Amino acid sequence: MKNLIIFLSALVILSITPSIFLFSQTNLVDLNAEYDLALFDNPGDTSHYRLRTVYYHGNALGITYSREELIATFKREVKKIEKGVHLVEYTWNAAKIGKAKGLVENITEWKTLPYAEGFSYAINFAAPNFPGGVDFSPLPSTLEGMKFMVNVLDAHAQFELLRTESAGGISRIRKAGDRISNPGAWQGGGWDFNTFIQGSDFANGEYETLFTGFSMVDGKVCAVLEYINSESLIKNKTQVTPKMSIEQESTSNFWGHVFIDLATRKLLKGDLYEYVITHAKMPGQKEAIKLFERRLIEIQSLNEE
């Protein structure tokens, strides 16, 4: 009984202590402290990531009839860090895409996307012009080419640009529980892709970022950012063939997490979940077809091997 009283007393003391701590084997994190979560690099830093995108294609009711996966890896190399310059170069390795019926059927056949291997570009995070600074012309003007292009957008939009000042307002996120309206809220822009996607626009709705708290990833203590984007509007014309185009209007809701190593401030992993409802109008049709799509995106830090 005496030991129980001592244990309960310790719990009471911990519950009233002003600063709450998260313990691990080698780390001590003050949950009430302020942390700098801005994108941080040193010249010459090199890292590798794997990006996995799962498409769940659904009918008008949202019932999934097929699933696709696109898997790719890329190298991230920091080229220059100085005043007004935060230049990072990206080089993609071979990517592959596969398809299966329904939700759980295994994908047994994969198709390599040869144009992905060696695809390279640079982003200056001190003054990002993304995706405007990326030349997508080497990619084919096909549905698969467009999916790889979107893969490139997804690799940076939330997982990196969210941690810059201009695109993410990161200086206002310092303590666990901080929540801000993202600078991209109610902002928009085009995402034309070669001759395949024309007349495009993506207009954000509500867009918030929250410093959720802390987590452990591969034995490392991480800060966790959560982002929530509600009711964004998408418009575009898809040129399926030289003589046939499809006009599309969609709504997108997406959210996800970014896991940042507190010791190095490097990205360890992240995820994105998205629901898209599309009205597609085919040539000669009076009424649009209603389609449903769900996406899961996972990014994971890799060792060089």
Backbone torsions as a table, in degrees:
resi	resn	phi	psi	omega
1	MET	NA	-39.5	-179.6
2	LYS	-61.6	-42.6	178.9
3	ASN	-63.4	-36.9	178.5
4	LEU	-64.3	-42.4	179.3
5	ILE	-62.4	-41.9	178.6
6	ILE	-62.7	-42.6	-179.9
7	PHE	-63.1	-45.3	179.6
8	LEU	-64.7	-37.9	178.3
9	SER	-62.6	-40.7	178.0
10	ALA	-62.5	-39.8	178.3
11	LEU	-63.4	-40.1	178.3
12	VAL	-62.8	-44.1	-179.8
13	ILE	-61.1	-43.8	179.3
14	LEU	-63.8	-34.5	-176.2
15	SER	-71.9	-22.2	-177.9
16	ILE	-106.3	1.0	178.5
17	THR	-69.5	132.2	-176.2
18	PRO	-59.4	-40.9	-179.4
19	SER	-101.4	125.5	-179.0
20	ILE	-100.2	139.0	-175.1
21	PHE	-120.3	148.0	173.4
22	LEU	-108.5	124.7	-175.9
23	PHE	-103.1	145.6	165.7
24	SER	-137.0	-174.7	-177.0
25	GLN	-63.2	-34.8	-174.6
26	THR	-128.1	4.5	-173.6
27	ASN	-131.7	152.3	175.9
28	LEU	-134.6	119.5	-175.4
29	VAL	-117.2	126.8	176.6
30	ASP	-86.6	114.0	-176.3
31	LEU	-69.4	-17.4	-179.6
32	ASN	-99.5	-0.8	-178.6
33	ALA	-78.3	166.9	174.5
34	GLU	-97.5	143.4	-177.6
35	TYR	-131.4	143.3	175.5
36	ASP	-91.8	109.5	-176.9
37	LEU	-105.3	12.0	-179.8
38	ALA	-65.4	153.3	177.0
39	LEU	-54.7	127.2	-175.1
40	PHE	-131.2	130.1	179.8
41	ASP	-145.3	159.3	169.4
42	ASN	-120.7	147.2	178.1
43	PRO	-55.1	134.1	179.0
44	GLY	92.4	-11.8	177.4
45	ASP	-57.4	133.0	177.6
46	THR	-130.1	132.7	179.1
47	SER	-143.2	165.8	-176.4
48	HIS	-133.2	144.0	-177.6
49	TYR	-137.9	152.1	173.9
50	ARG	-114.4	131.0	178.8
51	LEU	-117.8	124.7	179.1
52	ARG	-121.0	122.9	178.9
53	THR	-118.0	127.8	177.9
54	VAL	-113.8	125.2	175.9
55	TYR	-103.5	124.7	173.5
56	TYR	-107.0	107.1	-177.2
57	HIS	-89.6	127.8	-176.4
58	GLY	-126.1	161.7	176.6
59	ASN	-83.8	-167.0	-176.0
60	ALA	-62.7	-25.0	178.8
61	LEU	-89.1	-6.3	-177.9
62	GLY	90.1	9.8	178.9
63	ILE	-81.6	124.8	-176.5
64	THR	-71.8	126.6	177.1
65	TYR	-109.4	-17.1	176.2
66	SER	-157.8	161.4	-178.4
67	ARG	-135.7	137.8	175.4
68	GLU	-122.6	149.3	173.3
69	GLU	-129.9	135.4	174.8
70	LEU	-120.8	121.4	-176.8
71	ILE	-122.2	130.6	-178.8
72	ALA	-150.1	159.1	174.7
73	THR	-128.2	156.5	178.1
74	PHE	-148.3	158.7	176.2
75	LYS	-103.8	138.0	179.0
76	ARG	-116.8	118.5	-176.0
77	GLU	-128.0	123.2	-179.0
78	VAL	-81.0	120.3	-174.4
79	LYS	-95.4	-41.6	-175.2
80	LYS	-153.4	133.7	174.0
81	ILE	-129.5	113.7	175.3
82	GLU	-158.4	178.5	-177.1
83	LYS	-57.8	122.9	179.3
84	GLY	79.3	2.3	-178.3
85	VAL	-135.2	125.9	173.3
86	HIS	-139.2	78.6	-168.1
87	LEU	-97.1	123.7	179.9
88	VAL	-125.9	133.9	178.8
89	GLU	-106.2	140.1	-178.8
90	TYR	-121.6	136.2	176.1
91	THR	-133.6	122.7	-177.3
92	TRP	-89.7	147.5	171.9
93	ASN	-94.4	-176.2	179.6
94	ALA	-59.4	142.4	177.3
95	ALA	-116.5	159.1	177.8
96	LYS	-139.4	152.9	-179.9
97	ILE	-135.8	141.1	179.8
98	GLY	-141.5	162.0	-175.5
99	LYS	-138.5	147.1	177.1
100	ALA	-147.3	162.9	178.1
101	LYS	-82.1	147.5	172.0
102	GLY	65.1	-160.8	-173.9
103	LEU	-87.2	-35.7	-166.4
104	VAL	-121.5	-5.5	-179.2
105	GLU	-61.8	136.8	-179.4
106	ASN	-68.5	143.6	173.6
107	ILE	-86.4	119.6	-176.0
108	THR	-108.1	-17.8	179.4
109	GLU	-122.8	130.1	-179.0
110	TRP	-121.0	145.8	177.1
111	LYS	-114.7	128.0	177.7
112	THR	-78.5	140.0	175.6
113	LEU	-103.0	90.9	-171.4
114	PRO	-63.1	-27.5	-178.7
115	TYR	-71.0	-14.2	178.7
116	ALA	-72.9	-35.5	-175.9
117	GLU	-67.2	121.9	-179.2
118	GLY	88.0	-4.2	178.4
119	PHE	-63.0	123.3	-170.0
120	SER	-137.5	151.2	178.3
121	TYR	-166.8	170.6	179.6
122	ALA	-130.1	149.2	176.5
123	ILE	-126.8	131.0	173.6
124	ASN	-96.7	100.7	-175.3
125	PHE	-72.2	-10.4	174.1
126	ALA	-74.2	-26.3	177.1
127	ALA	-149.8	69.4	-172.6
128	PRO	-66.9	130.0	171.1
129	ASN	-117.2	74.5	-171.9
130	PHE	-122.4	131.6	6.5
131	PRO	-90.7	10.5	-175.3
132	GLY	-56.7	-28.9	-177.4
133	GLY	-85.1	2.4	-178.0
134	VAL	-102.6	127.8	178.4
135	ASP	-89.7	106.4	-179.0
136	PHE	-93.2	3.5	-175.7
137	SER	-60.9	-27.7	177.0
138	PRO	-67.6	-15.0	-178.9
139	LEU	-84.2	145.5	-179.6
140	PRO	-70.2	146.6	178.9
141	SER	-83.3	66.5	-179.0
142	THR	-132.8	172.5	178.4
143	LEU	-61.6	-41.7	179.0
144	GLU	-68.0	-39.4	176.3
145	GLY	-60.8	-41.0	178.2
146	MET	-64.6	-39.8	-179.6
147	LYS	-64.1	-37.3	176.1
148	PHE	-68.2	-37.7	176.4
149	MET	-59.3	-45.0	177.5
150	VAL	-63.7	-34.1	175.5
151	ASN	-57.3	-42.3	177.8
152	VAL	-64.1	-44.1	178.3
153	LEU	-59.8	-45.2	-177.0
154	ASP	-65.2	-30.1	-177.0
155	ALA	-64.5	-23.0	-172.6
156	HIS	-121.2	-30.3	-170.3
157	ALA	-57.0	-53.4	-179.5
158	GLN	-94.7	-38.9	-170.8
159	PHE	-76.4	-17.8	178.4
160	GLU	-129.3	-53.0	-177.2
161	LEU	-60.5	-28.0	177.9
162	LEU	-60.5	-22.9	-177.4
163	ARG	-99.8	17.9	173.0
164	THR	-105.6	166.0	-178.5
165	GLU	-76.5	-45.2	-174.9
166	SER	-69.0	-37.8	-176.3
167	ALA	-99.1	-17.1	-175.3
168	GLY	-129.9	-7.2	-178.3
169	GLY	54.6	39.7	-168.3
170	ILE	-65.1	-24.0	-178.9
171	SER	-66.9	-17.4	179.8
172	ARG	-89.4	-0.5	178.7
173	ILE	-112.3	98.6	-173.1
174	ARG	-121.4	-32.3	-174.6
175	LYS	-124.9	151.2	175.3
176	ALA	-55.2	129.2	-177.2
177	GLY	102.9	-17.3	177.5
178	ASP	-61.6	137.4	-180.0
179	ARG	-138.6	130.0	-177.8
180	ILE	-131.8	161.3	168.1
181	SER	-86.5	123.5	-177.3
182	ASN	-65.6	143.0	177.5
183	PRO	-56.8	-21.3	-179.8
184	GLY	-82.9	-3.7	179.8
185	ALA	-58.9	132.4	178.5
186	TRP	64.0	14.8	176.1
187	GLN	-103.5	160.6	-178.1
188	GLY	-151.2	-179.5	179.0
189	GLY	178.0	167.7	-178.4
190	GLY	-81.7	159.2	175.3
191	TRP	-141.3	41.0	178.6
192	ASP	-54.6	144.3	179.4
193	PHE	-130.1	105.0	179.4
194	ASN	45.0	-129.3	178.6
195	THR	-98.2	-1.9	-174.0
196	PHE	-81.7	-42.6	178.9
197	ILE	-116.6	122.8	-179.5
198	GLN	-132.6	161.1	177.1
199	GLY	56.6	38.0	-172.1
200	SER	-92.3	155.5	173.9
201	ASP	-156.5	137.5	174.1
202	PHE	-124.5	111.5	-177.0
203	ALA	-109.8	112.3	178.9
204	ASN	-64.0	148.2	169.1
205	GLY	-98.2	-136.8	172.9
206	GLU	-61.3	139.1	-177.5
207	TYR	-146.2	110.3	-175.7
208	GLU	-125.2	151.9	175.3
209	THR	-125.7	135.4	-176.3
210	LEU	-128.3	132.2	171.1
211	PHE	-82.9	93.8	-171.8
212	THR	-68.2	-42.9	-177.4
213	GLY	157.3	-139.1	-173.3
214	PHE	-132.5	155.1	179.8
215	SER	-150.9	167.6	175.7
216	MET	-106.8	130.5	175.6
217	VAL	-132.2	117.0	-179.9
218	ASP	52.1	41.0	177.6
219	GLY	78.8	7.1	-178.6
220	LYS	-113.6	139.5	178.3
221	VAL	-79.3	128.6	-176.4
222	CYS	-122.8	144.7	165.0
223	ALA	-82.0	142.0	-177.6
224	VAL	-116.6	118.6	171.9
225	LEU	-99.9	138.7	174.2
226	GLU	-117.5	135.8	177.4
227	TYR	-121.4	145.3	-176.4
228	ILE	-137.0	120.3	179.8
229	ASN	-121.5	123.2	-172.3
230	SER	-117.6	131.0	169.7
231	GLU	55.2	50.2	170.6
232	SER	-74.9	151.5	-177.9
233	LEU	-112.7	134.8	-178.3
234	ILE	-124.7	133.1	174.3
235	LYS	-133.4	141.4	175.5
236	ASN	-168.8	164.5	172.9
237	LYS	-118.6	124.9	179.9
238	THR	-100.5	120.2	179.5
239	GLN	-90.1	88.1	-175.5
240	VAL	-65.9	-46.2	174.4
241	THR	-134.5	167.2	178.8
242	PRO	-55.2	-24.6	-176.6
243	LYS	-109.5	-2.6	-177.6
244	MET	-132.6	127.8	177.3
245	SER	-129.0	153.8	179.3
246	ILE	-122.0	127.4	176.3
247	GLU	-91.7	132.3	-175.4
248	GLN	-129.7	139.2	170.5
249	GLU	-128.7	131.5	-173.7
250	SER	-139.5	159.4	167.6
251	THR	-118.7	143.0	-178.5
252	SER	-128.5	133.5	169.5
253	ASN	-123.8	123.7	179.5
254	PHE	-141.3	154.6	180.0
255	TRP	-156.4	164.4	179.4
256	GLY	177.1	-166.3	-172.5
257	HIS	-137.6	151.9	175.0
258	VAL	-126.8	126.3	-178.2
259	PHE	-107.8	116.2	-172.5
260	ILE	-114.6	122.9	177.8
261	ASP	-62.8	118.2	-178.0
262	LEU	-65.2	-30.7	-177.1
263	ALA	-73.6	-39.4	-174.9
264	THR	-112.3	-14.4	-175.4
265	ARG	63.8	24.8	177.4
266	LYS	-93.7	152.6	174.6
267	LEU	-72.1	125.6	175.9
268	LEU	-99.4	-40.7	176.3
269	LYS	-164.6	169.9	177.6
270	GLY	-164.7	167.7	177.8
271	ASP	-147.8	160.2	178.0
272	LEU	-145.2	134.3	176.1
273	TYR	-121.9	132.8	-176.4
274	GLU	-139.9	139.8	170.9
275	TYR	-117.3	129.5	180.0
276	VAL	-127.8	129.5	172.9
277	ILE	-113.5	125.9	-173.2
278	THR	-122.5	136.7	168.5
279	HIS	-106.9	113.6	-177.5
280	ALA	-110.9	126.4	-178.4
281	LYS	-108.6	116.1	-179.9
282	MET	-84.9	154.0	178.1
283	PRO	-58.0	130.9	177.9
284	GLY	85.9	-7.4	179.1
285	GLN	-94.2	137.6	179.0
286	LYS	-81.6	-36.1	-178.2
287	GLU	-109.4	143.8	-179.1
288	ALA	-79.0	152.5	174.1
289	ILE	-88.5	134.3	179.7
290	LYS	-97.2	124.9	-179.7
291	LEU	-124.9	156.0	-178.9
292	PHE	-128.5	137.2	176.2
293	GLU	-141.4	139.7	175.8
294	ARG	-121.8	140.3	179.6
295	ARG	-128.3	142.6	171.1
296	LEU	-123.3	128.5	178.5
297	ILE	-124.4	132.0	177.9
298	GLU	-129.1	129.2	174.7
299	ILE	-116.4	139.6	-174.2
300	GLN	-141.6	130.9	175.1
301	SER	-68.7	139.7	-179.9
302	LEU	-121.2	156.4	166.5
303	ASN	-81.1	167.8	-172.0
304	GLU	-62.8	-34.1	179.5
305	GLU	-66.1	NA	NA
